[in-house]
Amino acid sequence: MKKALFAILVTLLIAFNTVSAADFKVAVVDLNKVMEQSPQATDISNALKQEFQAREQDLIAKAKQLKQLEDKLARDGAVMSAEEAKRLETDIRSRRRQLTTSRAEFREDANLRRNEAVNRLLRKVGEVVAQVGEEEGVDLIMTDGVAYFNKRVDLTATVLKRLQELHKAAQ
């Protein structure tokens, strides 16, 4: 008797706790596409180019100066005095070290700023995905590692549209 009552109780619990597949709605958002096509991503790219353009041009100019000094040493080194050639070699080594350090700092700063901006955008995209999911009554939204999905469950266009609306409203 106790076993039968226990079996009935377990069966009832399972029946009430099980969500049928028809009630479970899954959708997919292609984050790569969103990150490439959103107006916010374009703004980030343009802002970073503008922010780092002067430093990049400065590095290019310094590299050209270094190349000119190296060419001068190769061309005129044989006719220079030993002291003058040594001074030029020292100057070239010093400038090369400075250029290498400056390039590394530039890359580090640019990567840091890009990562900060992308992370802010990813947070915003996550908020929009959650809002769209709630509005569409979606139980699960997958973003990465999806081998195949039907366009019927793709919310990418809806998320992009919402990001474009937010972008227009912010301007």
Secondary structure as UniProt FT lines:
FT   HELIX           2..17
FT   HELIX           21..23
FT   STRAND          26..28
FT   HELIX           31..37
FT   HELIX           39..76
FT   TURN            77..79
FT   HELIX           82..136
FT   STRAND          140..142
FT   HELIX           151..153
FT   HELIX           156..170
//
